[in-house]
Amino acid sequence: MKKILLLLLLLFAVNLQSQTYIKANAFTAAVLIPNVAIETSIGEKTTFQFDVMASFWKSFDGHHPMKFYTFTPEIRYHFKEKYDGLYVGVHTGFDTYEIQKWNYWGTNLYEDGFGYRLGATVGYNVKLNDKFNLDCFFGGGWHQGFYHGYYNDGTPGRYERTKNWNKSGEWLPYRGGIMISYKLN
């Protein structure tokens, strides 16, 4: 943990002299799921973004658990210039969740676990003025999950009988929205 904090402090200190934006996703905020990020310049046409998204919903309809936390570092290449126009990004990420996966909707089963993601993002930045941008993006990739499966109706125990962790790997769209970006320097 100390190494991660030291790395984040170093990244922040180095980038105080470069263009840095703080961001909030208007799309996910509309459904009360905060998604915030910081993006900073690391090259002539490249940037580094780190974002965090969290859902604190115990359930969105009283039946389907919807708690999750995602952490996503991403390297972006901007075709025109940084923070303006089309870009592509590659990322990896970590998540924890207590959620009913899409292929279990309509059942009384849910999953509690963690996973990692490897994927890509495509997006477009629109400069509104010197301080504000809109970042429209969509992404996805491979998600590898490790979880325990439980009943959602009060039945005790797990529905699956794996000794350690059940595993699930899937190609999924899992990122998207419109980030409102504010330039710090």
C-alpha positions in Angstrom: 0.0 0.0 0.0 2.9 2.4 0.8 4.4 1.8 -2.7 1.1 2.7 -4.3 0.7 5.9 -2.3 4.3 6.8 -3.1 3.7 6.2 -6.8 0.5 8.3 -6.8 2.3 11.1 -4.9 5.2 11.0 -7.4 2.8 11.1 -10.4 1.0 14.0 -8.8 4.2 15.9 -8.1 5.7 15.4 -11.5 2.5 16.5 -13.3 2.0 19.7 -11.3 3.9 21.4 -14.2 1.8 19.8 -17.0 -1.8 20.1 -18.1 -4.1 18.3 -15.7 -7.9 17.9 -15.7 -10.2 16.7 -13.0 -13.4 15.1 -14.3 -16.8 13.9 -13.3 -19.1 11.6 -15.4 -22.5 13.3 -16.0 -24.0 10.1 -17.4 -23.3 8.0 -14.3 -24.1 10.8 -11.9 -27.6 10.9 -13.3 -28.1 7.4 -11.8 -26.3 8.3 -8.6 -23.1 6.3 -9.4 -20.1 8.6 -9.0 -17.3 8.3 -11.5 -14.4 10.8 -11.1 -11.1 11.0 -12.8 -7.8 12.9 -13.1 -6.1 13.1 -16.5 -2.7 14.6 -17.1 -0.2 15.0 -19.9 2.7 12.5 -20.2 3.8 13.3 -23.8 3.2 15.3 -26.9 0.0 13.5 -27.8 -0.4 11.1 -24.8 -2.1 11.4 -21.5 -2.6 9.3 -18.4 -6.0 9.0 -16.7 -6.9 7.4 -13.5 -10.6 7.0 -12.7 -12.7 5.6 -9.9 -16.4 4.6 -10.1 -18.5 3.3 -7.3 -22.1 2.2 -6.8 -23.3 2.3 -3.2 -26.7 1.0 -4.1 -27.7 -2.0 -1.9 -30.1 -2.7 -4.7 -31.6 -0.7 -7.5 -35.0 -2.4 -7.4 -35.1 -4.2 -4.0 -34.1 -7.5 -5.5 -30.8 -7.1 -7.5 -27.6 -6.2 -5.6 -25.7 -3.4 -7.2 -22.6 -2.5 -5.2 -19.3 -2.2 -7.0 -16.0 -0.2 -7.0 -13.8 0.1 -10.1 -10.3 1.5 -10.4 -8.9 2.2 -13.9 -5.6 3.6 -15.0 -5.5 4.3 -18.7 -2.9 5.6 -21.3 -4.5 7.7 -24.1 -3.3 8.7 -27.5 -4.8 11.8 -29.0 -4.8 12.0 -32.8 -5.2 15.8 -33.1 -3.8 17.3 -29.9 -4.2 16.5 -26.3 -7.7 17.1 -24.9 -9.1 18.0 -28.3 -10.7 15.6 -30.8 -10.5 11.9 -31.2 -8.5 9.6 -29.0 -8.0 5.9 -28.2 -6.9 4.5 -24.9 -5.7 1.2 -23.4 -6.4 0.3 -19.8 -6.3 -2.3 -17.1 -8.3 -2.1 -13.9 -9.4 -3.8 -10.7 -12.9 -4.0 -9.3 -14.8 -5.4 -6.4 -18.5 -6.2 -6.5 -21.7 -7.5 -5.0 -23.9 -7.7 -8.0 -26.3 -9.8 -10.0 -24.6 -10.5 -13.3 -26.6 -9.8 -16.5 -27.0 -13.5 -17.2 -28.6 -14.2 -13.8 -31.3 -11.5 -14.1 -34.7 -13.1 -13.3 -33.2 -15.5 -10.7 -32.6 -15.2 -7.0 -28.8 -15.5 -7.4 -26.0 -12.9 -7.1 -22.2 -12.8 -7.0 -19.8 -11.3 -4.4 -16.2 -11.0 -5.6 -13.4 -9.2 -7.3 -11.9 -9.0 -10.8 -9.6 -7.4 -13.2 -10.1 -5.8 -16.6 -8.0 -5.4 -19.8 -9.5 -3.2 -22.5 -9.7 -0.2 -24.8 -11.5 3.1 -24.9 -12.5 5.3 -27.8 -13.5 8.9 -27.2 -13.8 12.4 -28.4 -12.9 15.6 -26.5 -14.8 18.9 -27.2 -13.2 22.1 -25.9 -15.8 24.4 -24.5 -13.4 27.1 -23.4 -9.9 27.4 -21.9 -10.9 25.6 -18.7 -13.7 23.2 -19.6 -14.0 20.2 -21.9 -16.5 17.5 -22.6 -15.0 14.0 -22.9 -17.5 11.6 -24.6 -16.2 8.0 -24.4 -17.1 4.3 -24.7 -15.0 1.3 -23.8 -14.8 -2.3 -22.8 -12.7 -5.5 -22.9 -12.0 -8.6 -21.1 -13.2 -9.0 -17.5 -11.9 -11.9 -15.4 -14.0 -12.3 -12.2 -13.5 -14.4 -9.1 -16.6 -14.7 -6.9 -18.8 -16.6 -4.5 -22.4 -17.1 -5.6 -25.1 -16.6 -3.1 -28.9 -16.8 -2.9 -30.7 -13.5 -2.8 -33.9 -14.7 -1.1 -32.5 -15.5 2.4 -31.6 -19.1 1.6 -28.4 -19.8 3.5 -25.1 -20.7 1.9 -23.7 -20.5 -1.6 -25.5 -21.7 -4.8 -22.2 -22.9 -6.3 -19.9 -25.5 -4.7 -16.4 -24.5 -5.8 -13.8 -25.0 -3.1 -12.2 -21.6 -3.4 -13.4 -19.1 -6.0 -15.7 -19.5 -8.9 -14.2 -17.9 -12.1 -15.9 -16.1 -14.9 -14.2 -14.5 -17.9 -16.2 -12.4 -20.4 -15.9 -9.7 -23.1 -18.0 -6.8 -21.9 -18.7 -3.1 -22.6 -18.1 -1.6 -19.1 -17.1 2.1 -19.6 -18.9 5.0 -21.1 -20.3 8.4 -20.5 -19.7 12.1 -20.8 -17.0 13.5 -18.5 -17.2 17.2 -17.6 -13.5 18.2 -17.4 -12.0 21.1 -15.6 -8.4 22.2 -16.3 -6.4 22.7 -13.1 -3.4 24.4 -14.6 
